[in-house]
Amino acid sequence: MVSHLKLGQKGENLATKLLRAKSFDILKRNFISDNRTGEIDIIARDGEILCFVEVKTRHTLDKGDNSADETWLRKHQAERIESAAVDYLCKIGNPAIKYRFDLIEIEYGKWGLKKVHHWEKRFGMRGP
């Protein structure tokens, strides 16, 4: 497997453990919309709220904290995730529930795990 794919999978596995530790129910991983226009890394439930979670994992060279000057999630990526979320909601019958979009940032450094941050409602919350 290509190293960036291994890193991404490692990050998604860690994010899943983090969410479970926070008492989230993991419903699905790596959901791809029917028209293949979007993918959701993790679909989970936080109480009564459905969560569409994007996981961003990277490896830095430990030359200081450069996370502030880089965008972890670009606008077009958020739009593709939102499109996949609409597809998922259609598949489950468009329930009248609240849902949100979370972002989990995972950063590995030279010596291993450097930082994990879970941004709830990172790019919105919807529903009744």
Phi, psi and omega in degrees: 000141180297143188300322180291331176288321176297317179297317178298317179295320178298317178295317179295323177296317178295318179298320178298316178297318179300313180296318178297321178296333177270012178069027172282148171264124179275120182262322184199149174237146176055051176285128177245129181296155182304320181273007176058028178269351181201161179221145176240126183294312182220133171247125185221169175239129176247092187066239181267002184256130175277133184240127173258115190247124173260133179247125177244121182237138176212164178242127180252168181266010180057040176255048183096173181271107180256012184293331183291334184262008178238143177269121182284327183227117180274160185303315182294330177291317178298320179296321179292324178292317178299320178297317178294324179296319177299317178299315180298315180299321176298318181298328182260017173088020179048059181294152179276077181230159174280144175214155183219168180242117180253159175230131173245122179257129179233129181233127175254143177243191182303326186254016178116207183298128184251319185203142172225130178223129178253113178261103175284144181054038184299323175224045168119163175220140184226174175113179183293000000 
